Amino acid sequence: MIRDIFVKDFGWKLFSLLLAGFIWYTVHKIIEEPKAASVSPAYVPVTYGEVPVFIVASAADVHLYGVNSNTVSVNVSGAPEIMAVLQKNQIHATVDLSDFGTNSKELNRRVDVSVPWGVTVVSVEPAKLKVVPPKK
């Protein structure tokens, strides 16, 4: 009786055990792979000061408004081989004023920074710039 538990349908039991092991191994690899990828490369942080800020606005408003600072400091990181060739002119900081009007209550606008592929923006200082309304 007890012997039949192990011997009866032995082929199916062995197949089920192998299939369960394969599924466990696959799920384990899927879970562990992102952890290994995030730890493996050594990222190098670099700070670029006085990155020029460009104003994005509609054609009619581009000369009306300004911001309180023309430059920002950008801290970026990336793989050593990418950071070794990264130039300051490849980092672009913009402030979007296209929806800014005379009745806008929010005078501080976020600085958006675009960088080449493989480079990550860590921080921008200052992160927001104050909009300077036109002088009357």
C-alpha positions in Angstrom: 0.0 0.0 0.0 2.6 2.6 1.0 4.9 1.3 -1.7 2.2 2.1 -4.3 2.3 5.7 -3.3 5.9 6.0 -4.5 5.9 3.5 -7.4 2.5 4.0 -9.0 2.7 6.5 -11.9 6.4 7.1 -11.1 7.0 8.7 -14.6 4.3 11.3 -14.0 5.6 12.1 -10.6 9.1 12.5 -11.8 8.0 14.7 -14.7 6.0 16.9 -12.2 9.0 17.2 -9.9 11.2 18.3 -12.8 8.6 20.7 -14.1 8.2 22.3 -10.7 12.0 22.7 -10.4 12.2 24.3 -13.8 9.4 26.8 -13.0 11.1 27.7 -9.7 14.5 28.2 -11.4 12.9 30.5 -14.0 11.0 32.6 -11.5 14.1 32.8 -9.3 16.2 34.1 -12.2 13.6 36.7 -13.2 13.5 38.1 -9.7 17.3 38.1 -9.1 18.3 39.6 -12.5 17.2 43.2 -11.9 19.0 43.2 -8.5 22.2 42.1 -10.2 21.8 44.7 -13.0 21.4 47.6 -10.6 24.4 46.7 -8.5 26.9 45.8 -11.3 27.8 49.0 -13.1 29.7 51.6 -11.1 28.1 54.9 -11.8 30.2 58.1 -11.8 28.5 61.3 -10.5 29.6 64.6 -12.1 28.3 68.1 -11.5 28.1 70.7 -14.2 27.8 74.3 -13.0 26.4 77.2 -14.9 24.4 75.2 -17.5 22.4 77.8 -19.5 18.6 77.8 -19.1 16.5 78.2 -22.2 13.0 79.5 -22.1 10.3 77.6 -24.0 7.3 79.9 -24.8 4.9 80.6 -27.6 6.3 82.9 -30.3 4.4 85.9 -29.1 5.5 85.5 -25.4 9.1 84.6 -25.8 10.5 88.1 -25.2 7.9 89.1 -22.6 8.8 86.8 -19.7 12.1 85.8 -18.2 13.4 83.8 -15.2 15.4 85.0 -12.2 18.5 83.0 -13.2 20.0 82.2 -16.6 22.0 79.2 -15.3 21.6 76.1 -13.1 23.9 73.5 -11.7 23.1 69.9 -12.8 24.4 66.8 -11.1 24.3 63.7 -13.4 25.6 60.2 -13.2 26.3 57.3 -15.6 28.7 54.6 -16.6 32.4 55.7 -16.5 32.9 55.3 -20.3 29.9 57.6 -21.0 30.8 60.2 -18.3 34.3 60.4 -19.7 33.1 61.8 -23.0 30.1 63.8 -21.8 30.3 67.5 -22.5 28.5 70.4 -20.8 26.9 71.4 -24.1 25.1 68.0 -24.3 23.1 68.9 -21.2 20.0 71.1 -21.9 18.0 72.9 -19.2 14.7 74.4 -20.1 11.8 76.2 -18.4 8.4 75.9 -20.1 6.5 79.2 -20.0 4.1 78.3 -22.9 1.1 78.1 -20.6 2.1 81.1 -18.4 -0.2 84.1 -18.6 -0.9 87.3 -16.8 -3.4 85.6 -14.4 -1.1 82.7 -13.6 -0.8 82.3 -9.8 2.3 80.0 -9.8 5.4 82.1 -10.4 7.9 79.3 -9.8 8.5 76.9 -12.8 10.3 73.6 -12.8 13.6 73.3 -14.6 13.5 70.4 -17.1 16.9 68.8 -18.0 17.5 66.6 -21.0 20.7 64.5 -21.2 22.0 61.9 -23.6 21.1 58.2 -23.4 22.8 56.4 -20.5 23.1 59.5 -18.4 20.8 60.0 -15.4 19.9 63.4 -13.8 20.5 63.2 -10.1 19.6 66.8 -9.1 19.2 70.3 -10.4 20.0 73.3 -8.3 17.8 75.3 -8.2 15.0 72.9 -9.2 12.6 75.8 -9.8 13.1 79.3 -11.2 10.9 82.3 -10.5 9.2 83.8 -13.5 10.0 87.5 -14.0 7.0 89.3 -15.5 7.4 91.9 -18.2 8.3 95.4 -17.0 5.6 98.0 -17.7 
